[in-house]
Amino acid sequence: VPEADMRQTFNLGIGLVFVVPPNAADEIRQFLQQNSNWPAYRIGTVEST
């Protein structure tokens, strides 16, 4: 099955999630984008309740 068809048909999820300090997020995302074939996204925040 071609990857494009799998992505359209199945829920492949977000993949790997890194939880990092806010002040390091941009640097880590940039490093991942420059050193891997996978996109990196900032997807949320962690807050105390």
HTML snippet that shows the backbone in 3Dmol.js (N, CA, C, O; Angstrom):
<script src="https://3Dmol.org/build/3Dmol-min.js"></script>
<div id="view" style="width:600px;height:400px;position:relative"></div>
<script>
const pdb = `
ATOM      1  N   VAL A   1       0.855  -1.171   0.000  1.00  0.00           N
ATOM      2  CA  VAL A   1       0.000   0.000   0.000  1.00  0.00           C
ATOM      3  C   VAL A   1       0.903   1.236   0.000  1.00  0.00           C
ATOM      4  O   VAL A   1       1.767   1.361   0.868  1.00  0.00           O
ATOM      5  N   PRO A   2       0.721   2.135  -0.941  1.00  0.00           N
ATOM      6  CA  PRO A   2       1.524   3.354  -0.971  1.00  0.00           C
ATOM      7  C   PRO A   2       1.312   4.194   0.297  1.00  0.00           C
ATOM      8  O   PRO A   2       0.213   4.227   0.851  1.00  0.00           O
ATOM      9  N   GLU A   3       2.371   4.869   0.747  1.00  0.00           N
ATOM     10  CA  GLU A   3       2.294   5.656   1.984  1.00  0.00           C
ATOM     11  C   GLU A   3       1.190   6.707   1.919  1.00  0.00           C
ATOM     12  O   GLU A   3       0.481   6.916   2.903  1.00  0.00           O
ATOM     13  N   ALA A   4       1.037   7.361   0.795  1.00  0.00           N
ATOM     14  CA  ALA A   4      -0.002   8.394   0.666  1.00  0.00           C
ATOM     15  C   ALA A   4      -1.389   7.802   0.903  1.00  0.00           C
ATOM     16  O   ALA A   4      -2.228   8.437   1.542  1.00  0.00           O
ATOM     17  N   ASP A   5      -1.640   6.597   0.399  1.00  0.00           N
ATOM     18  CA  ASP A   5      -2.930   5.933   0.615  1.00  0.00           C
ATOM     19  C   ASP A   5      -3.113   5.560   2.082  1.00  0.00           C
ATOM     20  O   ASP A   5      -4.207   5.700   2.629  1.00  0.00           O
ATOM     21  N   MET A   6      -2.038   5.085   2.722  1.00  0.00           N
ATOM     22  CA  MET A   6      -2.126   4.733   4.141  1.00  0.00           C
ATOM     23  C   MET A   6      -2.470   5.961   4.979  1.00  0.00           C
ATOM     24  O   MET A   6      -3.316   5.890   5.870  1.00  0.00           O
ATOM     25  N   ARG A   7      -1.816   7.086   4.694  1.00  0.00           N
ATOM     26  CA  ARG A   7      -2.061   8.309   5.467  1.00  0.00           C
ATOM     27  C   ARG A   7      -3.494   8.809   5.291  1.00  0.00           C
ATOM     28  O   ARG A   7      -4.076   9.376   6.216  1.00  0.00           O
ATOM     29  N   GLN A   8      -4.053   8.598   4.115  1.00  0.00           N
ATOM     30  CA  GLN A   8      -5.418   9.045   3.864  1.00  0.00           C
ATOM     31  C   GLN A   8      -6.437   8.091   4.485  1.00  0.00           C
ATOM     32  O   GLN A   8      -7.520   8.520   4.882  1.00  0.00           O
ATOM     33  N   THR A   9      -6.104   6.806   4.572  1.00  0.00           N
ATOM     34  CA  THR A   9      -7.055   5.793   5.017  1.00  0.00           C
ATOM     35  C   THR A   9      -6.981   5.500   6.511  1.00  0.00           C
ATOM     36  O   THR A   9      -8.014   5.345   7.163  1.00  0.00           O
ATOM     37  N   PHE A  10      -5.764   5.424   7.062  1.00  0.00           N
ATOM     38  CA  PHE A  10      -5.573   4.995   8.442  1.00  0.00           C
ATOM     39  C   PHE A  10      -5.134   6.156   9.329  1.00  0.00           C
ATOM     40  O   PHE A  10      -4.529   7.117   8.856  1.00  0.00           O
ATOM     41  N   ASN A  11      -5.447   6.055  10.619  1.00  0.00           N
ATOM     42  CA  ASN A  11      -4.958   7.019  11.601  1.00  0.00           C
ATOM     43  C   ASN A  11      -3.553   6.595  11.990  1.00  0.00           C
ATOM     44  O   ASN A  11      -3.382   5.689  12.806  1.00  0.00           O
ATOM     45  N   LEU A  12      -2.550   7.237  11.419  1.00  0.00           N
ATOM     46  CA  LEU A  12      -1.168   6.876  11.707  1.00  0.00           C
ATOM     47  C   LEU A  12      -0.635   7.618  12.925  1.00  0.00           C
ATOM     48  O   LEU A  12       0.501   7.379  13.335  1.00  0.00           O
ATOM     49  N   GLY A  13      -1.413   8.499  13.507  1.00  0.00           N
ATOM     50  CA  GLY A  13      -1.004   9.184  14.723  1.00  0.00           C
ATOM     51  C   GLY A  13       0.077  10.227  14.488  1.00  0.00           C
ATOM     52  O   GLY A  13       0.510  10.460  13.360  1.00  0.00           O
ATOM     53  N   ILE A  14       0.497  10.844  15.577  1.00  0.00           N
ATOM     54  CA  ILE A  14       1.508  11.891  15.493  1.00  0.00           C
ATOM     55  C   ILE A  14       2.899  11.290  15.458  1.00  0.00           C
ATOM     56  O   ILE A  14       3.829  11.942  14.981  1.00  0.00           O
ATOM     57  N   GLY A  15       3.076  10.085  15.939  1.00  0.00           N
ATOM     58  CA  GLY A  15       4.405   9.472  15.953  1.00  0.00           C
ATOM     59  C   GLY A  15       5.067   9.637  17.299  1.00  0.00           C
ATOM     60  O   GLY A  15       4.520   9.209  18.315  1.00  0.00           O
ATOM     61  N   LEU A  16       6.230  10.246  17.324  1.00  0.00           N
ATOM     62  CA  LEU A  16       7.015  10.420  18.538  1.00  0.00           C
ATOM     63  C   LEU A  16       6.777  11.810  19.107  1.00  0.00           C
ATOM     64  O   LEU A  16       6.743  12.792  18.365  1.00  0.00           O
ATOM     65  N   VAL A  17       6.610  11.894  20.439  1.00  0.00           N
ATOM     66  CA  VAL A  17       6.378  13.178  21.095  1.00  0.00           C
ATOM     67  C   VAL A  17       7.514  13.450  22.075  1.00  0.00           C
ATOM     68  O   VAL A  17       7.861  12.593  22.889  1.00  0.00           O
ATOM     69  N   PHE A  18       8.090  14.644  21.993  1.00  0.00           N
ATOM     70  CA  PHE A  18       9.095  15.112  22.947  1.00  0.00           C
ATOM     71  C   PHE A  18       8.428  16.139  23.855  1.00  0.00           C
ATOM     72  O   PHE A  18       7.755  17.048  23.368  1.00  0.00           O
ATOM     73  N   VAL A  19       8.603  16.007  25.158  1.00  0.00           N
ATOM     74  CA  VAL A  19       8.146  17.020  26.104  1.00  0.00           C
ATOM     75  C   VAL A  19       9.399  17.724  26.604  1.00  0.00           C
ATOM     76  O   VAL A  19      10.229  17.124  27.286  1.00  0.00           O
ATOM     77  N   VAL A  20       9.529  19.000  26.259  1.00  0.00           N
ATOM     78  CA  VAL A  20      10.762  19.750  26.543  1.00  0.00           C
ATOM     79  C   VAL A  20      10.414  21.096  27.177  1.00  0.00           C
ATOM     80  O   VAL A  20       9.283  21.565  27.046  1.00  0.00           O
ATOM     81  N   PRO A  21      11.371  21.721  27.860  1.00  0.00           N
ATOM     82  CA  PRO A  21      11.122  23.053  28.416  1.00  0.00           C
ATOM     83  C   PRO A  21      10.784  24.045  27.301  1.00  0.00           C
ATOM     84  O   PRO A  21      11.353  23.971  26.212  1.00  0.00           O
ATOM     85  N   PRO A  22       9.863  24.969  27.570  1.00  0.00           N
ATOM     86  CA  PRO A  22       9.458  25.930  26.533  1.00  0.00           C
ATOM     87  C   PRO A  22      10.620  26.696  25.917  1.00  0.00           C
ATOM     88  O   PRO A  22      10.605  26.979  24.719  1.00  0.00           O
ATOM     89  N   ASN A  23      11.625  27.034  26.715  1.00  0.00           N
ATOM     90  CA  ASN A  23      12.735  27.824  26.182  1.00  0.00           C
ATOM     91  C   ASN A  23      13.661  27.011  25.288  1.00  0.00           C
ATOM     92  O   ASN A  23      14.541  27.578  24.641  1.00  0.00           O
ATOM     93  N   ALA A  24      13.482  25.690  25.238  1.00  0.00           N
ATOM     94  CA  ALA A  24      14.314  24.836  24.388  1.00  0.00           C
ATOM     95  C   ALA A  24      13.566  24.322  23.160  1.00  0.00           C
ATOM     96  O   ALA A  24      14.177  23.737  22.266  1.00  0.00           O
ATOM     97  N   ALA A  25      12.259  24.533  23.107  1.00  0.00           N
ATOM     98  CA  ALA A  25      11.427  23.920  22.065  1.00  0.00           C
ATOM     99  C   ALA A  25      11.847  24.314  20.653  1.00  0.00           C
ATOM    100  O   ALA A  25      11.969  23.449  19.786  1.00  0.00           O
ATOM    101  N   ASP A  26      12.066  25.583  20.411  1.00  0.00           N
ATOM    102  CA  ASP A  26      12.412  26.021  19.051  1.00  0.00           C
ATOM    103  C   ASP A  26      13.760  25.463  18.609  1.00  0.00           C
ATOM    104  O   ASP A  26      13.913  25.038  17.464  1.00  0.00           O
ATOM    105  N   GLU A  27      14.732  25.462  19.510  1.00  0.00           N
ATOM    106  CA  GLU A  27      16.058  24.935  19.169  1.00  0.00           C
ATOM    107  C   GLU A  27      15.999  23.433  18.880  1.00  0.00           C
ATOM    108  O   GLU A  27      16.634  22.957  17.940  1.00  0.00           O
ATOM    109  N   ILE A  28      15.248  22.697  19.677  1.00  0.00           N
ATOM    110  CA  ILE A  28      15.123  21.249  19.473  1.00  0.00           C
ATOM    111  C   ILE A  28      14.386  20.956  18.176  1.00  0.00           C
ATOM    112  O   ILE A  28      14.786  20.074  17.416  1.00  0.00           O
ATOM    113  N   ARG A  29      13.310  21.693  17.921  1.00  0.00           N
ATOM    114  CA  ARG A  29      12.556  21.490  16.672  1.00  0.00           C
ATOM    115  C   ARG A  29      13.440  21.768  15.464  1.00  0.00           C
ATOM    116  O   ARG A  29      13.418  21.012  14.493  1.00  0.00           O
ATOM    117  N   GLN A  30      14.211  22.835  15.514  1.00  0.00           N
ATOM    118  CA  GLN A  30      15.118  23.167  14.416  1.00  0.00           C
ATOM    119  C   GLN A  30      16.167  22.067  14.227  1.00  0.00           C
ATOM    120  O   GLN A  30      16.462  21.681  13.096  1.00  0.00           O
ATOM    121  N   PHE A  31      16.726  21.566  15.321  1.00  0.00           N
ATOM    122  CA  PHE A  31      17.713  20.486  15.237  1.00  0.00           C
ATOM    123  C   PHE A  31      17.108  19.252  14.572  1.00  0.00           C
ATOM    124  O   PHE A  31      17.727  18.651  13.694  1.00  0.00           O
ATOM    125  N   LEU A  32      15.907  18.877  14.986  1.00  0.00           N
ATOM    126  CA  LEU A  32      15.259  17.693  14.413  1.00  0.00           C
ATOM    127  C   LEU A  32      14.983  17.882  12.924  1.00  0.00           C
ATOM    128  O   LEU A  32      15.172  16.954  12.138  1.00  0.00           O
ATOM    129  N   GLN A  33      14.544  19.057  12.537  1.00  0.00           N
ATOM    130  CA  GLN A  33      14.260  19.306  11.126  1.00  0.00           C
ATOM    131  C   GLN A  33      15.527  19.270  10.282  1.00  0.00           C
ATOM    132  O   GLN A  33      15.484  18.852   9.125  1.00  0.00           O
ATOM    133  N   GLN A  34      16.644  19.696  10.835  1.00  0.00           N
ATOM    134  CA  GLN A  34      17.902  19.723  10.088  1.00  0.00           C
ATOM    135  C   GLN A  34      18.600  18.365  10.055  1.00  0.00           C
ATOM    136  O   GLN A  34      19.412  18.113   9.165  1.00  0.00           O
ATOM    137  N   ASN A  35      18.295  17.489  11.012  1.00  0.00           N
ATOM    138  CA  ASN A  35      19.047  16.245  11.153  1.00  0.00           C
ATOM    139  C   ASN A  35      18.215  14.984  10.974  1.00  0.00           C
ATOM    140  O   ASN A  35      18.674  13.893  11.313  1.00  0.00           O
ATOM    141  N   SER A  36      17.006  15.111  10.451  1.00  0.00           N
ATOM    142  CA  SER A  36      16.185  13.925  10.207  1.00  0.00           C
ATOM    143  C   SER A  36      15.336  14.151   8.959  1.00  0.00           C
ATOM    144  O   SER A  36      15.291  15.253   8.413  1.00  0.00           O
ATOM    145  N   ASN A  37      14.678  13.108   8.528  1.00  0.00           N
ATOM    146  CA  ASN A  37      13.779  13.198   7.372  1.00  0.00           C
ATOM    147  C   ASN A  37      12.333  13.408   7.800  1.00  0.00           C
ATOM    148  O   ASN A  37      11.428  13.374   6.966  1.00  0.00           O
ATOM    149  N   TRP A  38      12.109  13.627   9.093  1.00  0.00           N
ATOM    150  CA  TRP A  38      10.761  13.751   9.623  1.00  0.00           C
ATOM    151  C   TRP A  38      10.457  15.199   9.975  1.00  0.00           C
ATOM    152  O   TRP A  38      11.329  15.904  10.484  1.00  0.00           O
ATOM    153  N   PRO A  39       9.243  15.654   9.714  1.00  0.00           N
ATOM    154  CA  PRO A  39       8.869  17.005  10.123  1.00  0.00           C
ATOM    155  C   PRO A  39       8.737  17.077  11.648  1.00  0.00           C
ATOM    156  O   PRO A  39       8.485  16.063  12.298  1.00  0.00           O
ATOM    157  N   ALA A  40       8.905  18.251  12.205  1.00  0.00           N
ATOM    158  CA  ALA A  40       8.755  18.461  13.646  1.00  0.00           C
ATOM    159  C   ALA A  40       7.794  19.622  13.859  1.00  0.00           C
ATOM    160  O   ALA A  40       7.905  20.661  13.208  1.00  0.00           O
ATOM    161  N   TYR A  41       6.849  19.435  14.778  1.00  0.00           N
ATOM    162  CA  TYR A  41       5.817  20.440  15.028  1.00  0.00           C
ATOM    163  C   TYR A  41       5.721  20.734  16.519  1.00  0.00           C
ATOM    164  O   TYR A  41       5.947  19.854  17.349  1.00  0.00           O
ATOM    165  N   ARG A  42       5.392  21.950  16.846  1.00  0.00           N
ATOM    166  CA  ARG A  42       5.038  22.297  18.223  1.00  0.00           C
ATOM    167  C   ARG A  42       3.538  22.057  18.330  1.00  0.00           C
ATOM    168  O   ARG A  42       2.753  22.727  17.658  1.00  0.00           O
ATOM    169  N   ILE A  43       3.131  21.098  19.178  1.00  0.00           N
ATOM    170  CA  ILE A  43       1.722  20.681  19.175  1.00  0.00           C
ATOM    171  C   ILE A  43       0.954  21.052  20.434  1.00  0.00           C
ATOM    172  O   ILE A  43      -0.255  20.827  20.491  1.00  0.00           O
ATOM    173  N   GLY A  44       1.607  21.609  21.442  1.00  0.00           N
ATOM    174  CA  GLY A  44       0.849  21.970  22.633  1.00  0.00           C
ATOM    175  C   GLY A  44       1.730  22.389  23.783  1.00  0.00           C
ATOM    176  O   GLY A  44       2.941  22.557  23.639  1.00  0.00           O
ATOM    177  N   THR A  45       1.096  22.556  24.933  1.00  0.00           N
ATOM    178  CA  THR A  45       1.796  22.951  26.147  1.00  0.00           C
ATOM    179  C   THR A  45       1.353  22.065  27.301  1.00  0.00           C
ATOM    180  O   THR A  45       0.295  21.437  27.247  1.00  0.00           O
ATOM    181  N   VAL A  46       2.170  22.021  28.340  1.00  0.00           N
ATOM    182  CA  VAL A  46       1.827  21.316  29.576  1.00  0.00           C
ATOM    183  C   VAL A  46       1.636  22.378  30.643  1.00  0.00           C
ATOM    184  O   VAL A  46       2.516  23.211  30.861  1.00  0.00           O
ATOM    185  N   GLU A  47       0.489  22.351  31.309  1.00  0.00           N
ATOM    186  CA  GLU A  47       0.191  23.340  32.339  1.00  0.00           C
ATOM    187  C   GLU A  47      -0.283  22.645  33.597  1.00  0.00           C
ATOM    188  O   GLU A  47      -0.937  21.604  33.531  1.00  0.00           O
ATOM    189  N   SER A  48       0.044  23.215  34.741  1.00  0.00           N
ATOM    190  CA  SER A  48      -0.438  22.653  36.006  1.00  0.00           C
ATOM    191  C   SER A  48      -1.911  23.015  36.188  1.00  0.00           C
ATOM    192  O   SER A  48      -2.403  23.992  35.625  1.00  0.00           O
ATOM    193  N   THR A  49      -2.592  22.211  36.982  1.00  0.00           N
ATOM    194  CA  THR A  49      -4.019  22.477  37.227  1.00  0.00           C
ATOM    195  C   THR A  49      -4.241  22.962  38.636  1.00  0.00           C
ATOM    196  O   THR A  49      -5.377  23.237  39.023  1.00  0.00           O
TER     197      THR A  49
END
`;
const viewer = $3Dmol.createViewer("view");
viewer.addModel(pdb, "pdb");
viewer.setStyle({}, {cartoon: {color: "spectrum"}});
viewer.zoomTo();
viewer.render();
</script>
